Amino acid sequence: MEKSRSISEVARELGVLDTTLGNWVRVYRQKHKGNESALDLPDRARLRELERENRELKQKLLFLEKVAAYFASGQR
């Protein structure tokens, strides 16, 4: 099951103030009230799969960045 993340957590990750992100979220929700439809079961499953894949790719990218930094520093 996908858990919600707090505005503060996401704001920290994005490097913006939580009040700024909170304002953006509030404005978005006001403008799009009633426009969002609930995901059906296949869409939810696909979303979870894409989120899992995204996490794995982020981990691989972080690893590759560390390896590249290691070799660039001449620590061979």
Distance bins in CASP14 RR format, pairs under 12 A and 6 or more apart:
PFRMAT RR
TARGET T0000
AUTHOR 0000-0000-0000
RMODE 2
METHOD distances of the structure
MODEL  1
1 44 0 0 0 0 1 0 0 0 0 0 0
1 45 0 0 0 0 0 1 0 0 0 0 0
1 47 0 0 0 0 0 1 0 0 0 0 0
1 48 0 0 0 0 1 0 0 0 0 0 0
1 51 0 0 0 0 0 1 0 0 0 0 0
2 39 0 0 0 0 0 1 0 0 0 0 0
2 44 0 0 0 0 1 0 0 0 0 0 0
2 45 0 0 0 0 0 1 0 0 0 0 0
2 47 1 0 0 1 0 0 0 0 0 0 0
2 48 1 0 0 1 0 0 0 0 0 0 0
2 49 0 0 0 0 0 1 0 0 0 0 0
2 50 0 0 0 0 0 1 0 0 0 0 0
2 51 1 0 0 1 0 0 0 0 0 0 0
2 52 0 0 0 0 0 1 0 0 0 0 0
2 55 0 0 0 0 0 1 0 0 0 0 0
3 9 0 0 0 0 0 1 0 0 0 0 0
3 48 0 0 0 0 0 1 0 0 0 0 0
3 51 0 0 0 0 0 1 0 0 0 0 0
4 10 0 0 0 0 0 1 0 0 0 0 0
4 25 0 0 0 0 0 1 0 0 0 0 0
5 11 0 0 0 0 0 1 0 0 0 0 0
5 12 0 0 0 0 0 1 0 0 0 0 0
5 13 0 0 0 0 1 0 0 0 0 0 0
5 14 0 0 0 0 0 1 0 0 0 0 0
5 18 0 0 0 0 0 1 0 0 0 0 0
5 21 0 0 0 0 0 1 0 0 0 0 0
5 25 0 0 0 0 0 1 0 0 0 0 0
5 51 0 0 0 0 0 1 0 0 0 0 0
6 12 0 0 0 0 1 0 0 0 0 0 0
6 13 0 0 0 0 0 1 0 0 0 0 0
6 18 0 0 0 0 1 0 0 0 0 0 0
6 21 0 0 0 0 0 1 0 0 0 0 0
6 22 0 0 0 0 0 1 0 0 0 0 0
6 25 0 0 0 0 0 1 0 0 0 0 0
7 13 0 0 0 0 0 1 0 0 0 0 0
7 14 0 0 0 0 0 1 0 0 0 0 0
7 16 0 0 0 0 0 1 0 0 0 0 0
7 17 0 0 0 0 0 1 0 0 0 0 0
7 18 1 0 1 0 0 0 0 0 0 0 0
7 19 0 0 0 0 1 0 0 0 0 0 0
7 20 0 0 0 0 1 0 0 0 0 0 0
7 21 1 0 1 0 0 0 0 0 0 0 0
7 22 1 0 1 0 0 0 0 0 0 0 0
7 23 0 0 0 0 1 0 0 0 0 0 0
7 24 0 0 0 0 1 0 0 0 0 0 0
7 25 1 0 0 1 0 0 0 0 0 0 0
7 26 0 0 0 0 1 0 0 0 0 0 0
7 28 0 0 0 0 0 1 0 0 0 0 0
7 29 0 0 0 0 0 1 0 0 0 0 0
8 14 0 0 0 0 0 1 0 0 0 0 0
8 15 0 0 0 0 0 1 0 0 0 0 0
8 16 0 0 0 0 0 1 0 0 0 0 0
8 17 0 0 0 0 1 0 0 0 0 0 0
8 18 1 0 1 0 0 0 0 0 0 0 0
8 19 0 0 0 0 1 0 0 0 0 0 0
8 20 0 0 0 0 0 1 0 0 0 0 0
8 21 0 0 0 0 1 0 0 0 0 0 0
8 22 0 0 0 0 1 0 0 0 0 0 0
8 25 0 0 0 0 0 1 0 0 0 0 0
9 15 0 0 0 0 0 1 0 0 0 0 0
9 16 0 0 0 0 0 1 0 0 0 0 0
9 18 0 0 0 0 1 0 0 0 0 0 0
9 21 0 0 0 0 1 0 0 0 0 0 0
10 16 0 0 0 0 1 0 0 0 0 0 0
10 17 0 0 0 0 0 1 0 0 0 0 0
10 18 0 0 0 0 1 0 0 0 0 0 0
10 20 0 0 0 0 0 1 0 0 0 0 0
10 21 1 0 0 1 0 0 0 0 0 0 0
10 22 0 0 0 0 1 0 0 0 0 0 0
10 24 0 0 0 0 0 1 0 0 0 0 0
10 25 0 0 0 0 1 0 0 0 0 0 0
11 17 1 0 0 1 0 0 0 0 0 0 0
11 18 1 0 1 0 0 0 0 0 0 0 0
11 19 0 0 0 0 1 0 0 0 0 0 0
11 20 1 0 0 1 0 0 0 0 0 0 0
11 21 1 0 1 0 0 0 0 0 0 0 0
11 22 1 0 0 1 0 0 0 0 0 0 0
11 23 0 0 0 0 0 1 0 0 0 0 0
11 24 0 0 0 0 1 0 0 0 0 0 0
11 25 0 0 0 0 1 0 0 0 0 0 0
12 18 1 0 0 1 0 0 0 0 0 0 0
12 20 0 0 0 0 0 1 0 0 0 0 0
12 21 0 0 0 0 1 0 0 0 0 0 0
13 21 0 0 0 0 1 0 0 0 0 0 0
13 58 0 0 0 0 0 1 0 0 0 0 0
14 20 0 0 0 0 1 0 0 0 0 0 0
14 21 1 0 0 1 0 0 0 0 0 0 0
14 22 0 0 0 0 0 1 0 0 0 0 0
14 24 0 0 0 0 0 1 0 0 0 0 0
14 25 0 0 0 0 0 1 0 0 0 0 0
15 21 0 0 0 0 1 0 0 0 0 0 0
16 22 0 0 0 0 1 0 0 0 0 0 0
16 23 0 0 0 0 0 1 0 0 0 0 0
16 24 0 0 0 0 1 0 0 0 0 0 0
16 25 0 0 0 0 0 1 0 0 0 0 0
17 23 0 0 0 0 1 0 0 0 0 0 0
17 24 0 0 0 0 0 1 0 0 0 0 0
18 24 0 0 0 0 0 1 0 0 0 0 0
18 25 0 0 0 0 0 1 0 0 0 0 0
19 25 0 0 0 0 0 1 0 0 0 0 0
19 26 0 0 0 0 0 1 0 0 0 0 0
20 26 0 0 0 0 0 1 0 0 0 0 0
20 27 0 0 0 0 0 1 0 0 0 0 0
21 27 0 0 0 0 0 1 0 0 0 0 0
21 28 0 0 0 0 0 1 0 0 0 0 0
22 28 0 0 0 0 1 0 0 0 0 0 0
22 29 0 0 0 0 1 0 0 0 0 0 0
22 30 0 0 0 0 0 1 0 0 0 0 0
23 29 0 0 0 0 0 1 0 0 0 0 0
23 30 0 0 0 0 0 1 0 0 0 0 0
24 30 0 0 0 0 0 1 0 0 0 0 0
24 31 0 0 0 0 0 1 0 0 0 0 0
25 31 0 0 0 0 0 1 0 0 0 0 0
25 32 0 0 0 0 0 1 0 0 0 0 0
26 32 0 0 0 0 0 1 0 0 0 0 0
26 33 0 0 0 0 0 1 0 0 0 0 0
27 33 0 0 0 0 0 1 0 0 0 0 0
28 35 0 0 0 0 0 1 0 0 0 0 0
28 36 0 0 0 0 0 1 0 0 0 0 0
29 35 0 0 0 0 1 0 0 0 0 0 0
29 36 0 0 0 0 1 0 0 0 0 0 0
37 43 0 0 0 0 1 0 0 0 0 0 0
38 44 0 0 0 0 1 0 0 0 0 0 0
38 47 0 0 0 0 0 1 0 0 0 0 0
39 45 0 0 0 0 1 0 0 0 0 0 0
39 46 0 0 0 0 1 0 0 0 0 0 0
39 47 1 0 0 1 0 0 0 0 0 0 0
39 48 0 0 0 0 0 1 0 0 0 0 0
40 46 0 0 0 0 0 1 0 0 0 0 0
40 47 0 0 0 0 0 1 0 0 0 0 0
41 47 0 0 0 0 0 1 0 0 0 0 0
41 48 0 0 0 0 0 1 0 0 0 0 0
42 48 0 0 0 0 0 1 0 0 0 0 0
42 49 0 0 0 0 0 1 0 0 0 0 0
43 49 0 0 0 0 0 1 0 0 0 0 0
43 50 0 0 0 0 0 1 0 0 0 0 0
44 50 0 0 0 0 0 1 0 0 0 0 0
44 51 0 0 0 0 0 1 0 0 0 0 0
45 51 0 0 0 0 0 1 0 0 0 0 0
45 52 0 0 0 0 0 1 0 0 0 0 0
46 52 0 0 0 0 0 1 0 0 0 0 0
46 53 0 0 0 0 0 1 0 0 0 0 0
47 53 0 0 0 0 0 1 0 0 0 0 0
47 54 0 0 0 0 0 1 0 0 0 0 0
48 54 0 0 0 0 0 1 0 0 0 0 0
48 55 0 0 0 0 0 1 0 0 0 0 0
49 55 0 0 0 0 0 1 0 0 0 0 0
49 56 0 0 0 0 0 1 0 0 0 0 0
50 56 0 0 0 0 0 1 0 0 0 0 0
50 57 0 0 0 0 0 1 0 0 0 0 0
51 57 0 0 0 0 0 1 0 0 0 0 0
51 58 0 0 0 0 0 1 0 0 0 0 0
52 58 0 0 0 0 0 1 0 0 0 0 0
52 59 0 0 0 0 0 1 0 0 0 0 0
53 59 0 0 0 0 0 1 0 0 0 0 0
53 60 0 0 0 0 0 1 0 0 0 0 0
54 60 0 0 0 0 0 1 0 0 0 0 0
54 61 0 0 0 0 0 1 0 0 0 0 0
55 61 0 0 0 0 0 1 0 0 0 0 0
55 62 0 0 0 0 0 1 0 0 0 0 0
56 62 0 0 0 0 0 1 0 0 0 0 0
56 63 0 0 0 0 0 1 0 0 0 0 0
57 63 0 0 0 0 0 1 0 0 0 0 0
57 64 0 0 0 0 0 1 0 0 0 0 0
58 64 0 0 0 0 0 1 0 0 0 0 0
58 65 0 0 0 0 0 1 0 0 0 0 0
59 65 0 0 0 0 0 1 0 0 0 0 0
59 66 0 0 0 0 0 1 0 0 0 0 0
60 66 0 0 0 0 0 1 0 0 0 0 0
60 67 0 0 0 0 0 1 0 0 0 0 0
61 67 0 0 0 0 0 1 0 0 0 0 0
61 68 0 0 0 0 0 1 0 0 0 0 0
62 68 0 0 0 0 0 1 0 0 0 0 0
62 69 0 0 0 0 0 1 0 0 0 0 0
63 69 0 0 0 0 0 1 0 0 0 0 0
63 70 0 0 0 0 0 1 0 0 0 0 0
64 70 0 0 0 0 0 1 0 0 0 0 0
64 71 0 0 0 0 0 1 0 0 0 0 0
65 71 0 0 0 0 0 1 0 0 0 0 0
65 72 0 0 0 0 0 1 0 0 0 0 0
66 72 0 0 0 0 0 1 0 0 0 0 0
66 73 0 0 0 0 0 1 0 0 0 0 0
66 75 0 0 0 0 0 1 0 0 0 0 0
67 73 0 0 0 0 0 1 0 0 0 0 0
67 75 0 0 0 0 0 1 0 0 0 0 0
67 76 0 0 0 0 0 1 0 0 0 0 0
68 74 0 0 0 0 0 1 0 0 0 0 0
68 75 0 0 0 0 0 1 0 0 0 0 0
69 75 0 0 0 0 1 0 0 0 0 0 0
70 76 0 0 0 0 1 0 0 0 0 0 0
END
